[in-house]
Amino acid sequence: MVAKTSDVKILAIESSCDETAAAVVVDGRDVRSNVIFSQIALHTVYGGVVPEIASRKHIEKINQVITQALEGAHMTLGDIDAVAVTYGPGLVGALLVGVAEAKAIAYAAKLPLIGVHHIEGHISANYIENKELEPPFLCLVVSGGHTHLVKVQDYGRYEILGRTRDDAAGEAFDKVARAIGLGYPGGPKIEKVSGEGNALAIPFPKPKVADGSYDFSFSGLKSAVLNYLNGARMKGEEIVQADVAASFQHSVIEVLVQNAMRAVDEFGVDRFAIAGGVASNQTLRSAMEEACNKKGVAFYHPSPVLCTDNAAMIGAAAYYEYLAGRRDGLDLNAVPNLKLGER
């Protein structure tokens, strides 16, 4: 049987962290439904994601979000051409829930199964609202667990130019937010408070990797913020929360933009995209767009709902895997430390 190349309907599942999500995507760019159950309220009391709680809640909600996704798309499993699921990287217990569910559906409905890399999903979110976007292009993936600068050579073909050597950008946002009393989740709260502060009030360091690579390092900046807070408290000096948040955010964004534009110059690309949860930060978007405009580079970004973890992006990535003939067997397993480009 020859696989279809158009009007391909994919049921996609995402459960790599603390969102239980399902979507129906047609031909990689037409989202018919995108259902997300967020667990933020459950984890806020703990100041971060508790893996065991996340896994249990995924088990509770996975069937519900899949049913809602099919109903929202006005389809049944009989209309679906393939099942896609995030199989890594992520929290192993959380991933296993989605993978087991996808395998069960694929087996019962006799459908092809496609495992999708989570970061590939984030990159592919850009295809959904930017119908004209095609490889090659550069993409900066910034989220709670990842900071990657990626050269998208073709659909399914990636070269990682740089990655974080310690804390991811989103992780640094969460830790600094906790330190200045904002709580979890840190990214949106720092962005909101930063609007009331002076981004140049505190000269935090701009973290750079000494060997000139495109890698990132945010642990030193996080330590600089903690040292500033401790020093101010010891001296009895006033700590202006908004100024600390704005100055920290300014340092992170400046490094992200500098590395990104250096890569744009070196590789001579005319298209640049951002993706991941931190990509919903409006200050980052504005700074990146301004930098791209100065260089005559087209700038792309997903809507905020497609920046955070969702299944529509997994369906978008899976379509191009489907066209390439990639299929997984029922031995597909969760791979919590899966590297981009591995299968």
C-alpha angles and dihedrals in degrees: 000000000000114000118241118250099193136039086028109168115204127189105209129195128196125185105142097129131350104329120086105205142169132177143172113225126182120208092346097284109052109083111200095176137358117187121184128181108194122205096195094116091053095052100038092083089059095046093241145016116311105206097210093051091046092053094049092049091049089055089050096049108029098091091044096054092045091052090048092048093052092045091047090053091046090237141119128211086265089069095050122100100191143001119230129190140176107249099173164063105016143072107335096221092048093047092050092060093057095041093050091048094049092048092050092051093045091050096045095044094037092236131150114262122220123188113208131201110237095226091048085055092054091050091048092054085081091066093061099068098021102061092175095056115109133158141303102068140116121255132192111207111198122174143131093283104024143048109177133161104205135186106215101209096174139330104308094004117104139168116200107219096178142356137179116279093204130353118022115233093253091048090054090050090053094048095047091045089054091048094054094045101257097117130203136005090036104187100065092039094052091047091052096047092043089066088069096046141074111254091202097047095099121033099222114178121266101232113230130172109240098222093065095245124139091251121124132221122189103163092086092053090048089051091049090055092049091048091050091051093047092046093050092049093049091051093044091241122155115258112213103206095200092051092050091049094046094046092048093048090048092055094049094048094046091056093046092051095044094052092044095051092045088057091046089056095045097048097035095226122165097201128063130177138183128208143170133065096299088053087076088068104113094207090055091047092050094047092048093046091050091049092049092048091054089056096041091246121147110240124211133185136162124242113268093259089057093046095063119064111296139150098236090073089051090053090050093053093043093058092064091045087051092051090050089057096246113154132167129216129229087267089074108134137188113266108194095188098039113159121223110263095025121120 
